[in-house]
C-alpha cells in the first residue's frame, strides 16, 4: 500500500527544486518541491488509513529536505524511487 501511495503521487506531480514549506496537495501536472510531495504522500496515506508525519531533515550536504514518515518507520521521499526504512534514508 505504501508503494502504491508513493507511485500515485509521483505520477501526478513533477519535482521542482525551491525552498520553503509548500503545503499544497499536488494535483495532476502540478510542480512541487520536496515539501509539496511530502504533504501529498501524507494525504494519500491518510486516504488508506495509514498514519504518517511530514518531517524536515538535512541531507548529507546540509541542504534542508522534507519526507513523509509512517508510524511504523517507513519513509516516502521524492528523491527515491522506492519506499525506504528509516535507517536507509539519506536524511538526518
One Martini backbone bead per residue (centre of mass of N, CA, C, O) as a GRO file, in nm:
protein
   92
    1UNK     BB    1   0.055   0.064  -0.018
    2UNK     BB    2   0.296   0.257  -0.014
    3UNK     BB    3   0.380   0.232  -0.311
    4UNK     BB    4   0.109   0.331  -0.426
    5UNK     BB    5   0.113   0.612  -0.300
    6UNK     BB    6   0.376   0.707  -0.427
    7UNK     BB    7   0.303   0.657  -0.725
    8UNK     BB    8   0.057   0.847  -0.739
    9UNK     BB    9   0.214   1.108  -0.681
   10UNK     BB   10   0.446   1.084  -0.887
   11UNK     BB   11   0.249   1.081  -1.142
   12UNK     BB   12   0.120   1.385  -1.086
   13UNK     BB   13   0.402   1.502  -1.026
   14UNK     BB   14   0.663   1.760  -1.036
   15UNK     BB   15   0.976   1.819  -0.968
   16UNK     BB   16   1.088   2.119  -0.781
   17UNK     BB   17   1.329   2.339  -0.693
   18UNK     BB   18   1.255   2.480  -0.369
   19UNK     BB   19   1.192   2.672  -0.106
   20UNK     BB   20   0.988   2.567   0.142
   21UNK     BB   21   0.658   2.516   0.282
   22UNK     BB   22   0.477   2.329   0.069
   23UNK     BB   23   0.126   2.239   0.144
   24UNK     BB   24   0.039   2.112  -0.099
   25UNK     BB   25  -0.174   1.922  -0.302
   26UNK     BB   26  -0.113   1.744  -0.564
   27UNK     BB   27  -0.189   1.769  -0.895
   28UNK     BB   28  -0.220   1.726  -1.205
   29UNK     BB   29   0.086   1.875  -1.323
   30UNK     BB   30   0.224   1.958  -1.081
   31UNK     BB   31   0.455   2.152  -0.913
   32UNK     BB   32   0.707   2.044  -0.661
   33UNK     BB   33   0.848   2.008  -0.376
   34UNK     BB   34   0.932   1.814  -0.115
   35UNK     BB   35   0.694   1.916   0.058
   36UNK     BB   36   0.461   1.867  -0.140
   37UNK     BB   37   0.514   1.565  -0.153
   38UNK     BB   38   0.491   1.499   0.147
   39UNK     BB   39   0.193   1.600   0.180
   40UNK     BB   40   0.083   1.412  -0.043
   41UNK     BB   41   0.158   1.146   0.087
   42UNK     BB   42  -0.002   1.189   0.346
   43UNK     BB   43  -0.282   1.207   0.209
   44UNK     BB   44  -0.274   0.928   0.073
   45UNK     BB   45  -0.240   0.764   0.334
   46UNK     BB   46  -0.501   0.862   0.476
   47UNK     BB   47  -0.697   0.721   0.275
   48UNK     BB   48  -0.570   0.433   0.399
   49UNK     BB   49  -0.514   0.469   0.721
   50UNK     BB   50  -0.214   0.595   0.733
   51UNK     BB   51   0.004   0.703   0.949
   52UNK     BB   52   0.170   1.035   0.937
   53UNK     BB   53   0.467   1.241   0.883
   54UNK     BB   54   0.615   1.548   0.841
   55UNK     BB   55   0.970   1.587   0.783
   56UNK     BB   56   1.248   1.748   0.868
   57UNK     BB   57   1.579   1.766   0.712
   58UNK     BB   58   1.917   1.655   0.636
   59UNK     BB   59   2.148   1.637   0.419
   60UNK     BB   60   2.477   1.568   0.378
   61UNK     BB   61   2.510   1.880   0.254
   62UNK     BB   62   2.279   2.047   0.448
   63UNK     BB   63   2.025   2.033   0.312
   64UNK     BB   64   1.706   2.078   0.305
   65UNK     BB   65   1.426   1.853   0.388
   66UNK     BB   66   1.136   1.641   0.291
   67UNK     BB   67   0.934   1.389   0.455
   68UNK     BB   68   0.763   1.078   0.496
   69UNK     BB   69   0.648   0.922   0.805
   70UNK     BB   70   0.566   0.640   0.941
   71UNK     BB   71   0.473   0.479   1.230
   72UNK     BB   72   0.654   0.208   1.121
   73UNK     BB   73   0.926   0.331   0.959
   74UNK     BB   74   0.861   0.478   0.684
   75UNK     BB   75   0.987   0.631   0.372
   76UNK     BB   76   0.886   0.914   0.179
   77UNK     BB   77   1.078   1.011  -0.117
   78UNK     BB   78   1.131   1.193  -0.399
   79UNK     BB   79   1.438   1.088  -0.446
   80UNK     BB   80   1.299   0.808  -0.441
   81UNK     BB   81   1.165   0.519  -0.580
   82UNK     BB   82   1.139   0.395  -0.294
   83UNK     BB   83   1.057   0.269  -0.009
   84UNK     BB   84   1.201   0.331   0.314
   85UNK     BB   85   1.376   0.285   0.572
   86UNK     BB   86   1.485   0.492   0.802
   87UNK     BB   87   1.793   0.382   0.795
   88UNK     BB   88   1.811   0.436   0.462
   89UNK     BB   89   1.789   0.723   0.479
   90UNK     BB   90   1.959   1.032   0.360
   91UNK     BB   91   1.830   1.158   0.639
   92UNK     BB   92   1.871   1.382   0.950
   0.00000   0.00000   0.00000
